Amino acid sequence: MRREDGALTNEAILKIEDLHLAFGGLNALTGVSLEVRPGEILSIIGPNGAGKSSLLNCINGFYRPQRGRIMLADQDITRLPPHKIARLGISRTFQNIALYTGLTTLDNLMAARHVHYRAGLLPCALYFGRAHAEEIRHRKVVEDIIDFLEMEAIRKQVVGVVPYGQRKRVELGRALALEPKLLLLDEPLAGMNLEEKEDMVRFILETNRRKGIPMVLVEHDMGVVMEIADRVAALDFGCQIAIGSPEEVKADPRVIKAYLGEDESAIFVESR
């Protein structure tokens, strides 16, 4: 967590140790080791095909690495399926939006609350007693998220007809509805215009600072990464080539070479 002076503690909420992932003869990840500290934004950067999304897919159970270990606090989650990892407190957004396009914004967020339901099948079917009380509690959580992400205008709109930038916001809201201990963000700014990016960056920062949720952020907008990340890890061809503060990684010759070969100025720029 962050201390009262704003500094981060060094305890890790997530540890990744010597992770190896291959598809046939293609090595997607090779010996990746890093940790996520409570309250921090850890950004994963690298050129296309560097293994960034593959790393997120390993963390939340979509992929199972051939070697290595992933620890959430003191629990080994390396071989757990995605639904069990979600119950333990890891949620994510996706590079390609994955929402229930035929449901409303409210319904999409309520669907994410299923991991917290405790009432049995019969009370839920009849909608009485404990099931009714649970529904009220879950609805309150969802309504708070709608207010937090300023989605009142699209609250009852079917997601399939909502503009792209707002759909990305709904996906963030759905991830928050799981009340995560760790949030994985896979290119949350992709495809957005300038105004939409500014709003999303604001929501990401407020989620991190006000709610204290640590994040693993995969993002190609280097201006945003250098501005909001506490630490940055760089991948290239599945290998971890640097990790440290944004300024340290920005100046690392291996990172510069991975992107451009020689000149950093065209990639690490203020892009907003």
Secondary structure, 3 states (H helix, E strand, C coil): CECCCCCECCCCCEEEEEEEEEECCEEEEEEEEEEECCCCEEEEECCCCCCHHHHHHHHCCCCCCCEEEEEECCEECCCCCHHHHHHHCEEECCCCCCCCCCCEHHHHHHHHHHHHCCCCHHHHHHCCCHHHHHHHHHHHHHHHHHHHCCCHHHCCCEHHHCCHHHHHHHHHHHHHHCCCCEEEEECCCCCCCHHHHHHHHHHHHHHHHHHCCCEEEECCCHHHHHHHCCEEEEEECCEEEEEECHHHHHHCHHHHHHHCCCCCCCCCCCCC
